Amino acid sequence: MQRDALFDELSSDLVAGLPRLRVRSVWISDLHLGTPGCQATKLLDFLRAVECETLYLVGDIVDGWQLRRQWYWPQAHNDVVQKLLRKARKGTRVIFVPGNHDEFARRYVEHNFGGIEVVDDWMHVTADGRRLWVTHGDLFDGVIQCARWLAHVGDWAYETVLKLNRHVNSLRARMGLPYWSLSRYLKFKVKRAVSYVSDFEAAVAHEARRRGAHGVVCGHIHHAELREIDGILYANDGDWVESLTALVEHDDGRLEIVDWTHHEARACTDVAEAVVAPLAA
């Protein structure tokens, strides 16, 4: 009993204080608030841990497509929104670039809601002087632009895969196995899907070059990536449905993809070590 109490106490302290992320800028996208797939609790942990000057919300923050089909809005999702508003009130500049799932917000471009600025896109200048064009990326998705009905079918199929994935991982957890993403596996095993991702990346990088930027930051395809495409920096911040990733800029302008699942794993290791040491003593 004493061991359990000590573990709970140390766990609470470590979750509250570790890992801390103090950076210049943060980009997150594809939260999909309003869907069962959104990992709102872990996202909230990330938002509590991170401190930055500018926070970019790079589209698909709220999933209007899903909410129109069926209302789903638990308290954790409301807590995320409140946390974002609180950050804006406390001095973090919060810039919201709407995506295709929250395209309703594009009607409010150049408006400010509780300190959150709504914009079509943005040109971010890093600490080392590089210009990064910030866009969700859906405007470079041929399926959405040319066959919108097919995009909705794909969205339904993706939600179905996520539901199946939750059941699979519930079983894997009981067997002591780590999380495994079925949709990610399918995305990078199906040749056509791999080609789609490659075409999307090339298209947004080309547009960034046309706009005179050194790079582009986007979301949309739920795959975190940081690499150069023909001399243009391509940065995708991933998603908070499966990947649990964000893009951050350090004070010297260096960019990095943060995988929150790895941060959580390190925090759990710290908890275990902190518990074992006093018990051994």
Summary of the structure (lengths in Angstrom):
residues: 281
radius of gyration: 19.5
end to end distance: 17.2
largest distance: 66.4
contacts: 888
relative contact order: 0.16
helix: 48%
strand: 20%
